[in-house]
Structure formats: C-alpha cells, structure tokens
Amino acid sequence: MADTIDLSAALLRMGYTRPAPSNRYIAGFGDSRIFLSWSGSNGNDFLKSWGVMTWIQRYSGGAAACPVAYNGGVAGETTSDMLKRQAAFITLLKANSINLVVVWGSTNDRTQGMDILDSQRNLMDIVRNFQQNGIAVIVVSETPRGNGSSSYELSAAGKAAHYAMHVWIETVLSQMCAVANVWDRWVNVGSGSLYYALTSVVRDGIHASKIGAQLAGMVLGPIVKAYCRGLPDVPESNVVYNATTNPRGSLTTNPQVAGTSGNINANCAPTAGSQLADGWGAELSGGSISGLATTFSKTTLADTFTYQKVSVKGISTASQTELSFFVDVPLASLANGDKVKAAGLIASEGVGISAVGLGLLLVPSYTQKLDGDESDPTLPYPSDNTGVLPFEGPILNYATASGHTLIRVRITLTLTPSRDVNCSIWFRKIGAVKVAY
C-alpha cells in the first residue's frame, strides 16, 4: 500500500518497547462502532465489511482474529455505561485468556450532556481496569461525526468538546496506553472547526462505511500486530490434511490454485479462454449476470507467486450480482468436535465491488461462517488495490449431529447493482483448516 504505517516509529512515539506476544484472539469494547462489527443468528456468524474488526484482522497481517464472542460493544452507551458493565466483560476475557482489547467510545457522552472531564476520568478508569487485570488496551482517539444534516449533529460546544476529547486521548491518555489516530483519516479538513466526517467514510454521519472501516483497520491493524506478533493462519502447501502425517494440512484440495482445469459454470458468463485452478468451481450464486462478463486467468503478483485472478467488466443490472469461487471439504476428514475455519490470501481492486468475502457455506442449514459480509449494497467497497490481505472466517465447531451434507469454502465477490463494473480479485493459499485454539 502507498499509505502505510512505520510501526517501529509509531511505537517509539507511544513510548513502547516491543510488547510480549498476546493471545491472537482479541476483543472490542465500546459503543456501536465496536458492536456493529458482527452480526448473524441461527447458525450464521458474520464479520461485517463495514465493521472495523474484520479490517483489523486483515491489516494485522493475520496476526489477530476477532470472534463475536468478545464483542463488548453496546449501541448508544456512554463511558459511564461502559464502566458499569466492564467488570463482567473483564471476567469473560480472563476466563478465555484474552489479553488485548480495542476500546472505542465516548462520542455518546456529548449527546448525553456529560462534562468532558467526567468522560476523561471514565476512560482513564476503563483503561486502568483492563490493565490491572493483565489486559492490554488500544484506544481509538475518537472519530469525526456529522455532516450538517445527519441525525448525529452536535452543538458548537459539543463539537469543541468532541475535538478536545480527541486531542486529550492523543496527548494525555496515550501516556498510559496505546492510541490509534483514526480521526486524521476520517476528518473533512475543509469543514474546519465543524469537524465533519468525510462523506466516504461514514454511512449516516457517525458509523463507518466499508471505506471508513478499512481506513480504521489500516491504523489499528499494525498496532495490534505489534502485540500479537503472529503470522496468518492459512494453508501453506498443496499437501492435504492427514490425521497422522499432516494434521495441519489443508482440508480442501489445491489451496495454491495450481493448474487450469477447474469448472467455470456458464452462468458466470466467462470470456473465451478463461481458466480456473484445478479442483475449483465457479458459479453465479445470486442475482443476475446480465450485462457483465468475467475473465478467469492465472497471474503472478509482486511476491512472485501464482494467483488465481477473476476480472468482471460491464454494466450491472438492478439485481445485485454474487459470484462464488469454491472448493469443498471432504466430510470424511472431519470428526465430532473439530474446529474448522476458512482462511486465505485475497487482493481486490476496481469499481463496482460491493463486498469480498471468504467463509464456509454449510448445508443443509444454508448458513455461513463469513469474513466480509455484504453489509449494504448501496455502499461501495474500497476500490484501491488493497494489496494481498489475509482473510479468516469464524470458527465452525463441527458436530456430527448437525448432519452436514456439504461444507464448502467460498470466496464471494458481490457487485453493486445498476452501475459500471470494472474490477478484479486475486487469491491463493485458500482453503479450510483445522485449528486447536
């Protein structure tokens, strides 16, 4: 990425030596900006594409993962509300050996008329309570809000206090914990002392869009990585799982996407000469392909490895298009109680993308464990070249009693309806793996 963070310099500015490794599972604590990172029910488990936690996973280089079990966000809460329930949340984290939390909250204090000094004291206590229980803290130094006509406008005094809170977190609270400055990436500098958010980064004046969540993840991810100091947990070779000789091998075939004999369904509207990796399939899994054409090819990126590339061009219809690229898990490889996840490396670029996801499709429940859920088709996905990012879906706790007839690793490319489309994705090291954590 052209816009990167010098992690060593950032840590030095925060007064930190290199920290001891943390559990790769991390938590979030705060208001709706944390809470809205996850969704799902009745067997579905989604990391939302407008949620910061999915982008933290990616921009931490895969060092961290963010399960919904450690969603400590509650919509509408003030720092006083957060303090009241913090003890119970700390108990949850300690019981599961979680020792790193991202805290994002205080903007609701302004709408509730709280004195900024009380907000500051509350946030100091929240940080201290986590630290005294062995849980390291990264605090987001607030984010801009409002655009002049949203439901989240503040009075002139409220705007000044909101900005002052940002400055205080950056200059004072940063002396006791790590701080992530998302403000500078979100603020519309042309709005001056109104401190409005850029139109592209929020969807309603305060909550992150997909682009806003990506920008927040670009700030938070490298800081999280310094604590977790891990590597992405992806299939590393084409040697498949064997309980005796390769227990951490890929459950699915050909994660390195070698070869060109995969099956591309005609409903994808592939161009002549399109090629898909051996053992893989591609299909139109939702909406209409009318007006669009796909090209499947093999290419080498800057890291010199071969990737599967899929490009889509044309003008989409009013029906949202979803394409899936998939490989199935042999059910005979699974035993009751196994923990299974989809993981891999994906890059994307171009206009017309609504979401890029990686997960497990479970049949007959037709539920998903998905990293990168389509949050809102009216919101664009980042069009810049994301670079190769690690994707990691939520864990499936496999149970034979569930009677699965199909478990499928799926990359989903969802396209924005009714617009020009010219985009590509690249992927490799994609598959399902068993994990012990």
C-alpha positions as CSV (number, residue, x, y, z in Angstrom):
1,M,0.0,0.0,0.0
2,A,1.2,3.5,-0.7
3,D,-0.3,4.7,2.6
4,T,1.5,2.6,5.3
5,I,2.5,3.0,8.9
6,D,6.0,2.9,10.2
7,L,5.2,0.6,13.1
8,S,8.6,0.9,14.9
9,A,8.4,4.7,14.8
10,A,4.7,4.7,15.9
11,L,5.6,2.5,18.9
12,L,8.5,4.7,19.8
13,R,6.3,7.8,19.7
14,M,3.9,6.0,22.1
15,G,6.8,5.2,24.4
16,Y,6.6,1.5,24.0
17,T,9.2,-1.2,23.8
18,R,8.2,-4.3,21.8
19,P,5.4,-5.9,23.8
20,A,5.2,-9.5,24.8
21,P,3.0,-11.7,22.4
22,S,-0.7,-11.7,23.1
23,N,-3.4,-14.2,22.5
24,R,-4.3,-13.9,18.8
25,Y,-7.9,-13.6,19.8
26,I,-8.6,-10.0,20.7
27,A,-11.7,-8.2,22.0
28,G,-13.5,-4.9,21.3
29,F,-15.2,-2.7,23.9
30,G,-17.2,0.4,23.5
31,D,-20.3,1.7,21.7
32,S,-22.0,1.0,18.4
33,R,-18.8,1.5,16.4
34,I,-17.5,-1.7,18.0
35,F,-20.8,-3.5,18.3
36,L,-21.6,-3.2,14.5
37,S,-18.6,-5.2,13.5
38,W,-20.5,-8.5,13.8
39,S,-23.9,-10.0,13.0
40,G,-25.6,-13.3,12.5
41,S,-28.1,-15.6,14.1
42,N,-29.4,-19.2,13.8
43,G,-26.0,-20.6,12.9
44,N,-24.8,-17.6,10.8
45,D,-21.7,-15.8,12.0
46,F,-20.6,-12.8,10.1
47,L,-17.7,-10.3,10.3
48,K,-19.2,-7.2,8.7
49,S,-17.4,-5.4,5.8
50,W,-18.4,-2.1,7.5
51,G,-17.0,-3.3,10.8
52,V,-13.5,-2.4,12.0
53,M,-12.7,-5.8,13.4
54,T,-12.7,-7.6,10.1
55,W,-10.2,-5.0,8.8
56,I,-8.1,-5.3,12.0
57,Q,-7.7,-9.0,11.2
58,R,-6.6,-8.2,7.7
59,Y,-4.2,-5.3,8.4
60,S,-2.7,-7.0,11.4
61,G,-1.3,-9.3,8.7
62,G,-3.4,-12.2,10.1
63,A,-1.7,-12.0,13.5
64,A,-5.1,-11.4,15.2
65,A,-8.6,-12.7,15.0
66,C,-11.7,-11.1,16.3
67,P,-14.6,-13.6,17.3
68,V,-18.0,-12.3,18.0
69,A,-17.8,-14.0,21.5
70,Y,-15.6,-11.0,22.5
71,N,-17.9,-8.3,21.2
72,G,-18.0,-5.8,24.0
73,G,-19.8,-3.1,22.1
74,V,-23.2,-1.8,23.0
75,A,-25.0,0.8,20.9
76,G,-25.8,4.1,22.4
77,E,-23.6,3.7,25.5
78,T,-21.7,6.4,27.3
79,T,-18.4,5.9,29.1
80,S,-20.4,5.7,32.3
81,D,-22.5,2.9,30.9
82,M,-19.3,1.1,29.8
83,L,-17.8,1.4,33.3
84,K,-20.9,-0.3,34.8
85,R,-20.6,-3.4,32.8
86,Q,-16.8,-3.6,32.4
87,A,-16.2,-5.9,35.3
88,A,-18.4,-8.6,33.8
89,F,-16.6,-8.2,30.5
90,I,-13.2,-8.5,32.1
91,T,-14.4,-11.7,33.7
92,L,-15.3,-13.1,30.3
93,L,-11.9,-12.1,28.8
94,K,-9.9,-13.5,31.6
95,A,-11.8,-16.8,31.5
96,N,-10.8,-17.2,27.9
97,S,-7.2,-15.8,28.2
98,I,-7.9,-12.7,26.1
99,N,-5.3,-10.1,26.9
100,L,-5.8,-7.4,24.3
101,V,-8.8,-5.1,23.7
102,V,-9.6,-2.3,21.3
103,V,-11.7,0.5,23.1
104,W,-13.8,2.9,21.0
105,G,-16.2,5.1,22.9
106,S,-17.1,8.5,24.4
107,T,-18.9,10.2,21.5
108,N,-22.3,9.4,23.1
109,D,-21.2,11.3,26.2
110,R,-21.5,14.5,24.1
111,T,-25.2,13.8,23.2
112,Q,-25.9,13.0,26.9
113,G,-24.5,16.3,28.1
114,M,-21.7,14.8,30.1
115,D,-18.9,17.0,31.2
116,I,-15.7,16.3,29.2
117,L,-13.7,16.0,32.4
118,D,-16.0,13.1,33.5
119,S,-15.6,11.5,30.1
120,Q,-11.8,11.7,30.5
121,R,-11.9,10.2,34.0
122,N,-14.2,7.4,32.9
123,L,-11.9,6.5,30.0
124,M,-8.9,6.6,32.3
125,D,-10.6,4.2,34.7
126,I,-11.7,1.9,31.8
127,V,-8.1,1.6,30.6
128,R,-6.7,1.1,34.1
129,N,-9.3,-1.6,35.0
130,F,-8.3,-3.6,31.9
131,Q,-4.6,-3.1,32.6
132,Q,-4.8,-4.1,36.2
133,N,-6.3,-7.4,35.0
134,G,-3.5,-8.1,32.6
135,I,-5.4,-6.9,29.5
136,A,-3.5,-4.5,27.2
137,V,-5.5,-1.7,25.7
138,I,-5.6,0.2,22.4
139,V,-7.9,3.3,22.5
140,V,-9.3,4.9,19.3
141,S,-8.8,8.6,19.8
142,E,-12.4,9.3,18.7
143,T,-13.7,9.9,15.2
144,P,-15.4,12.9,13.5
145,R,-19.2,13.0,13.3
146,G,-21.9,14.8,11.4
147,N,-22.2,16.5,8.0
148,G,-24.6,19.3,8.8
149,S,-27.8,17.4,8.2
150,S,-27.4,13.9,9.8
151,S,-29.0,12.6,12.9
152,Y,-25.7,12.9,14.7
153,E,-25.1,16.6,14.7
154,L,-23.6,18.3,17.8
155,S,-23.9,21.9,19.1
156,A,-21.0,24.2,18.7
157,A,-20.0,23.5,22.3
158,G,-20.4,19.7,21.7
159,K,-18.2,19.9,18.6
160,A,-15.5,21.7,20.5
161,A,-15.7,19.2,23.4
162,H,-15.6,16.2,20.9
163,Y,-12.5,17.5,19.3
164,A,-10.9,18.3,22.7
165,M,-11.6,14.7,23.7
166,H,-9.7,13.5,20.6
167,V,-6.7,15.8,21.5
168,W,-6.7,14.6,25.1
169,I,-6.6,10.9,24.1
170,E,-3.8,11.6,21.7
171,T,-1.7,13.8,24.2
172,V,-2.6,12.6,27.7
173,L,-4.2,9.1,27.6
174,S,-1.5,8.0,25.2
175,Q,0.9,8.1,28.2
176,M,-0.8,5.1,29.8
177,C,-1.9,3.0,26.7
178,A,-1.6,2.7,23.0
179,V,-3.7,5.1,21.0
180,A,-4.9,4.8,17.4
181,N,-5.5,8.0,15.5
182,V,-8.4,7.3,13.1
183,W,-9.5,10.9,13.3
184,D,-7.0,12.3,10.8
185,R,-8.1,9.7,8.2
186,W,-11.8,10.4,8.7
187,V,-12.0,14.2,9.2
188,N,-13.1,16.5,6.4
189,V,-10.4,19.2,6.8
190,G,-12.4,21.6,4.7
191,S,-15.1,21.7,7.4
192,G,-12.7,23.5,9.8
193,S,-13.9,23.6,13.4
194,L,-17.2,21.8,12.5
195,Y,-15.1,18.6,12.4
196,Y,-17.3,16.8,10.0
197,A,-16.5,13.3,8.7
198,L,-15.7,12.7,5.1
199,T,-18.7,11.6,3.2
200,S,-17.0,8.4,2.0
201,V,-16.0,7.1,5.5
202,V,-19.4,7.1,7.2
203,R,-22.8,5.9,6.1
204,D,-25.0,8.1,8.4
205,G,-22.8,10.8,9.8
206,I,-21.1,8.7,12.5
207,H,-20.9,4.9,11.8
208,A,-18.3,3.5,9.5
209,S,-18.9,2.8,5.8
210,K,-16.9,0.0,4.3
211,I,-14.2,2.5,3.3
212,G,-14.2,4.1,6.7
213,A,-13.8,0.7,8.4
214,Q,-10.9,-0.1,6.0
215,L,-9.1,3.2,6.9
216,A,-9.7,2.5,10.7
217,G,-8.3,-1.0,10.2
218,M,-5.2,0.4,8.4
219,V,-4.4,2.4,11.6
220,L,-5.3,-0.3,14.2
221,G,-4.1,-3.4,12.4
222,P,-0.3,-2.6,12.7
223,I,-0.6,-1.7,16.3
224,V,-2.5,-4.9,17.1
225,K,0.2,-6.8,15.1
226,A,2.9,-5.5,17.4
227,Y,1.1,-7.1,20.4
228,C,0.2,-10.4,18.7
229,R,3.3,-10.8,16.6
230,G,1.8,-13.6,14.6
231,L,1.5,-14.8,11.0
232,P,-1.6,-15.5,9.0
233,D,-3.0,-19.0,9.7
234,V,-3.5,-20.1,6.1
235,P,-2.9,-23.3,4.1
236,E,0.8,-23.2,3.2
237,S,1.1,-26.0,0.7
238,N,-0.9,-28.4,-1.5
239,V,-0.2,-31.3,0.7
240,V,-3.7,-32.0,2.1
241,Y,-4.7,-33.0,5.6
242,N,-3.8,-36.3,7.1
243,A,-4.5,-37.0,10.7
244,T,-1.2,-38.8,11.1
245,T,1.3,-37.2,8.8
246,N,-0.1,-33.7,8.2
247,P,-2.7,-32.7,10.8
248,R,-2.4,-29.0,10.0
249,G,-2.7,-29.5,6.2
250,S,-5.5,-28.1,4.1
251,L,-8.7,-30.0,4.3
252,T,-9.5,-28.8,0.8
253,T,-7.5,-29.6,-2.3
254,N,-5.2,-27.2,-4.2
255,P,-5.1,-24.1,-1.9
256,Q,-2.1,-22.9,-4.0
257,V,-4.6,-22.7,-7.0
258,A,-2.3,-24.6,-9.4
259,G,-3.5,-25.7,-12.8
260,T,-6.2,-24.6,-15.2
261,S,-8.8,-27.4,-15.3
262,G,-11.3,-26.1,-12.8
263,N,-15.0,-25.9,-13.7
264,I,-16.5,-22.5,-14.6
265,N,-20.3,-22.6,-14.8
266,A,-21.7,-20.9,-17.9
267,N,-23.8,-18.8,-15.7
268,C,-20.7,-16.8,-14.8
269,A,-20.6,-15.5,-18.5
270,P,-16.8,-16.4,-18.8
271,T,-14.9,-15.0,-21.7
272,A,-13.2,-17.3,-24.2
273,G,-10.0,-18.9,-22.8
274,S,-10.9,-18.4,-19.2
275,Q,-9.0,-20.7,-16.8
276,L,-9.7,-21.7,-13.2
277,A,-7.5,-23.7,-10.8
278,D,-7.7,-27.5,-10.7
279,G,-10.4,-28.8,-8.4
280,W,-12.1,-25.4,-8.0
281,G,-15.5,-24.3,-9.2
282,A,-17.1,-21.0,-10.1
283,E,-20.8,-20.1,-10.3
284,L,-23.3,-17.3,-10.2
285,S,-24.6,-17.7,-6.7
286,G,-27.0,-14.7,-6.6
287,G,-28.7,-12.1,-8.7
288,S,-28.1,-11.7,-12.5
289,I,-25.0,-11.8,-14.7
290,S,-26.8,-9.8,-17.4
291,G,-24.6,-7.0,-18.8
292,L,-21.4,-8.5,-17.2
293,A,-18.6,-10.7,-18.4
294,T,-16.0,-12.5,-16.4
295,T,-12.4,-13.4,-17.2
296,F,-10.6,-16.1,-15.2
297,S,-6.8,-16.3,-15.6
298,K,-3.6,-17.2,-13.8
299,T,-1.2,-14.4,-12.9
300,T,2.0,-13.7,-10.9
301,L,2.0,-10.8,-8.4
302,A,4.9,-8.9,-7.0
303,D,5.6,-11.6,-4.4
304,T,6.4,-13.9,-7.4
305,F,3.7,-16.4,-6.5
306,T,0.9,-17.5,-8.9
307,Y,-2.6,-16.3,-8.1
308,Q,-6.0,-17.1,-9.5
309,K,-7.4,-13.9,-11.0
310,V,-11.0,-13.1,-11.7
311,S,-12.0,-9.9,-13.5
312,V,-15.5,-8.6,-14.1
313,K,-16.5,-5.9,-16.6
314,G,-19.7,-4.4,-17.9
315,I,-22.8,-2.7,-16.6
316,S,-24.7,-4.5,-13.8
317,T,-28.4,-4.8,-13.7
318,A,-30.7,-3.7,-10.8
319,S,-30.3,-7.2,-9.4
320,Q,-27.2,-7.5,-7.2
321,T,-24.7,-10.0,-8.6
322,E,-22.9,-12.5,-6.4
323,L,-20.2,-14.7,-7.9
324,S,-18.7,-17.6,-5.9
325,F,-15.4,-19.4,-6.3
326,F,-15.3,-22.6,-4.3
327,V,-13.8,-25.9,-3.2
328,D,-15.5,-28.5,-1.0
329,V,-14.3,-30.0,2.3
330,P,-14.3,-33.8,2.3
331,L,-16.7,-34.7,5.2
332,A,-14.8,-37.9,5.9
333,S,-11.9,-35.8,7.1
334,L,-13.9,-34.3,9.9
335,A,-14.7,-35.7,13.4
336,N,-17.1,-34.6,16.0
337,G,-15.7,-31.7,18.0
338,D,-13.3,-30.4,15.3
339,K,-12.7,-26.7,15.0
340,V,-12.6,-25.7,11.3
341,K,-12.2,-22.3,9.5
342,A,-11.8,-20.9,6.1
343,A,-8.6,-18.9,5.5
344,G,-6.6,-17.5,2.7
345,L,-5.0,-14.6,0.9
346,I,-7.1,-12.2,-1.3
347,A,-6.5,-8.9,-3.0
348,S,-9.0,-6.7,-4.8
349,E,-9.1,-3.6,-6.9
350,G,-11.6,-1.6,-9.1
351,V,-15.0,-0.1,-9.2
352,G,-18.3,-1.9,-8.8
353,I,-17.3,-4.1,-5.9
354,S,-19.9,-4.3,-3.1
355,A,-18.2,-6.9,-0.9
356,V,-15.4,-9.5,-0.9
357,G,-15.9,-12.4,1.5
358,L,-14.4,-15.7,2.5
359,G,-16.2,-18.3,4.5
360,L,-17.8,-21.7,5.0
361,L,-21.2,-22.5,3.5
362,L,-23.0,-25.2,5.5
363,V,-25.7,-27.4,4.0
364,P,-28.5,-28.3,4.8
365,S,-28.7,-25.4,7.2
366,Y,-27.6,-23.0,4.5
367,T,-25.7,-20.9,7.0
368,Q,-22.3,-19.2,6.7
369,K,-19.2,-18.5,8.8
370,L,-18.1,-15.5,6.8
371,D,-15.4,-12.9,6.9
372,G,-16.6,-9.9,4.8
373,D,-20.4,-10.0,4.9
374,E,-22.2,-7.7,2.4
375,S,-23.4,-5.1,4.9
376,D,-25.2,-2.7,2.5
377,P,-25.2,-3.0,-1.4
378,T,-25.6,0.8,-1.7
379,L,-22.2,1.3,-0.1
380,P,-19.0,0.9,-2.2
381,Y,-16.2,-1.4,-1.2
382,P,-12.7,0.1,-1.3
383,S,-11.7,0.5,-5.0
384,D,-8.0,1.0,-4.4
385,N,-5.6,-2.0,-4.7
386,T,-5.9,-3.5,-1.2
387,G,-2.7,-5.5,-1.6
388,V,-2.8,-9.1,-0.6
389,L,-4.6,-9.4,2.7
390,P,-5.3,-12.4,4.9
391,F,-9.0,-13.4,5.3
392,E,-10.1,-15.6,8.1
393,G,-13.7,-16.8,8.7
394,P,-15.2,-17.5,12.1
395,I,-14.7,-21.0,13.5
396,L,-17.1,-23.8,12.8
397,N,-17.4,-26.2,15.8
398,Y,-18.2,-29.3,13.8
399,A,-20.8,-31.6,15.2
400,T,-21.8,-34.8,13.5
401,A,-25.3,-34.3,14.9
402,S,-25.7,-31.4,12.5
403,G,-25.9,-33.8,9.6
404,H,-23.9,-31.7,7.2
405,T,-24.1,-32.9,3.6
406,L,-21.9,-30.1,2.3
407,I,-19.2,-27.8,3.8
408,R,-17.9,-25.5,1.1
409,V,-15.1,-22.9,1.2
410,R,-16.4,-20.0,-0.8
411,I,-14.9,-16.7,-1.9
412,T,-17.8,-14.4,-2.7
413,L,-17.5,-11.4,-5.0
414,T,-20.6,-9.2,-4.7
415,L,-21.2,-6.4,-7.2
416,T,-23.0,-3.2,-6.8
417,P,-26.3,-3.1,-8.7
418,S,-27.0,-0.7,-11.5
419,R,-23.5,0.7,-12.2
420,D,-20.5,0.3,-14.4
421,V,-18.2,-2.5,-13.2
422,N,-14.5,-2.9,-13.8
423,C,-12.9,-4.9,-11.0
424,S,-10.6,-7.8,-10.2
425,I,-9.7,-10.1,-7.3
426,W,-6.7,-12.3,-6.8
427,F,-6.4,-15.3,-4.4
428,R,-4.1,-18.1,-3.3
429,K,-3.5,-20.2,-0.2
430,I,-7.2,-20.6,0.2
431,G,-8.8,-23.5,2.0
432,A,-10.2,-24.9,5.2
433,V,-8.0,-25.9,8.1
434,K,-8.5,-27.5,11.5
435,V,-7.3,-25.4,14.4
436,A,-6.6,-26.3,18.0
437,Y,-7.4,-22.9,19.6
